[in-house]
Amino acid sequence: MFNRVAGAALVFSLAACTAPRPRPVPQLPKAQAASVQALPAPGEYQIDTAQSELRLLVYRAGPLAHLGHNHVMVNRNVTGGVQIADGISASSFFISVPASAFTVDDSQARAEEGGDFAGEVPEDAKTGTRRNMLGAAVLNATANPEVTVKSVALTGSLDALSADLEINAAGHTSKISAPFVLQGDAHQLTASGSIELRQTALGITPYSLLGGALQVRDAMQLKFTITVLTN
């Protein structure tokens, strides 16, 4: 976040710092879909990478936060699968993304997120932020090239679902719970949601400079859209 100051963030990665700022649109899923009335037939379904996305919103903090800006991290290289069983509690899923596939402050993504992400970010600033994010101090992508998420338990009903998740990033395993909604039709099923994550809960120390005058806020927002084709 901060002009020419580098830093950290993550996990499902997160990020550090850089320079100036961008504007909005909607978010995945692109097509409107009806609420799901029943699960697809039991079986294993592969994630449709073309319609799936993980997105992190990372925020500046500290007394000198005005010298920096917020970041949008997007990963559209989502793979994995969903195992549909006879019921929700017996179903499960697994997601994997390459750490190196996160993009930093894509203009369209920033525009989609609104005023907190207004303005363009110079290319050299994006490059510096991404380099720091993938470096040994944050994601350590060389030693840990994949960020993975797997469900430990699924609970709720089709109109109010929650997943207990195990996240592995930067060699650290953490557990969180995430509510999500299902939409779909005869051809596909989409799970989407938005939750607050804390870097410290993911085993990451929030970036800080000048005794905390410049910081990356511990709390960040994770947005996700995961689609599988069902026939």
Beta strands, then each sheet from edge to edge (+ up, - down):
strand 1: 8-9
strand 2: 14-15
strand 3: 34-35
strand 4: 43-46
strand 5: 53-58
strand 6: 60-61
strand 7: 71-75
strand 8: 79-84
strand 9: 92-98
strand 10: 103-104
strand 11: 146-157
strand 12: 160-169
strand 13: 172-184
strand 14: 188-198
strand 15: 208-209
strand 16: 214-216
strand 17: 219-229
sheet 1: 1+ 2-
sheet 2: 3+ 13- 12+ 11- 9+ 8- 4+
sheet 3: 3+ 13- 14+ 17- 5+ 7- 10+
sheet 4: 6+ 16- 15+
end
